[in-house]
């Protein structure tokens, strides 16, 4: 900074006005010619011959300085056009989900059924807390389970977060609009007795589905998720080592399922049954294929509904077979750590929901210390 001989006028010329900047902006270069020349380090020193410049030159420089500052602070990306939630889902999110999610079709069905008609027509600037809370209340009135509503809330929050990341809504606004999940209470679990397991398997064996008996028995013997069985390939199963590898499990990681002798025998039986329907069992083929279409099943919902009704267990979910597998292990003395590894839980907290099944074991363990103290 240098003092100019024009009263108490001081001139501050910042270092970001370097030689390159003046070449990009000829108007700046003209002012530099009036008041000085670029010096070392990009700063501008006043030329002695120009120290008598008038306040009109300073006004011109201030005007140019304001214009340049505005251009620096202006947004780098133009504001996105205002679109509705449904338009964002159809044109932005769903193409993204097709490349990042295993089952994007299910996401599309969820949005179509629970969001498109209610909040899908609202623009992001209209999608305020009042509209979102009303949408949640409507699902409560329809007697949806809290867990089901929370899955819908998760999808809406996901859409809002991506809209913020991609510049369709303001960051602070998005954070204010995220919906809180409903309290779940105790985790709902259903454990089948040996009689109920027998009823389920008998109903499955009598059902017209060509593989449902084998699918359900495999789930009971391994604790696998139904989706893992549905997408299992023969190349994932090593019958010699008794290992079934799931390439991508629910938590996004690969996991290994240890097969019992009964499970290995069942898989041999499944291979033979595939042969009856002339279904290939080569390494890359799916273990369970629809004999008519030669493709893996999309789901087992219809067959499962028939089977549980025939077994007179209408409230049993197919995922309860996995809970039953865990309960059978714990009742036979398996530790929570062992159950965690066999179920493929990433966090032990997921396995601790079964801790109440082992009160007798805990009572026995406290006697270890009692026996050592007189």
Secondary structure, 3 states (H helix, E strand, C coil): CEECCCCCCEECCCCCCCHHHHHHCHHHHHHHHHHEEECHHHCEEECHHHCCCCHHHHHHHHHHHHHHHHHHHCCCCCCCCCCEHHHHHHHHHHHHHHHHCCCHHHHHHHHHHHCCCCCCCCECCCCCHHHHHHHHHHHHHCCCCHHHHHHHHHHHHHHHHHHHHCCCCCHHHHHHHCCCCCCCCCCCCCCCCHHHHHHHHHHHHHCCCCCHHHHHHHHHHHCCCHHHHHCCEHHHEECCCCEEEECCCCCCCCEEEECCHHHHHHHHHHHHHHHHCCCCCCCCCECCEECCCCEECCCCHHHHHHHHHHCCCCCCCCCHHHHHHHHHHHHCCCCHHHHHHHHCCCCHHHHHHHHHHHHHHHHHHHHHHHCCCC
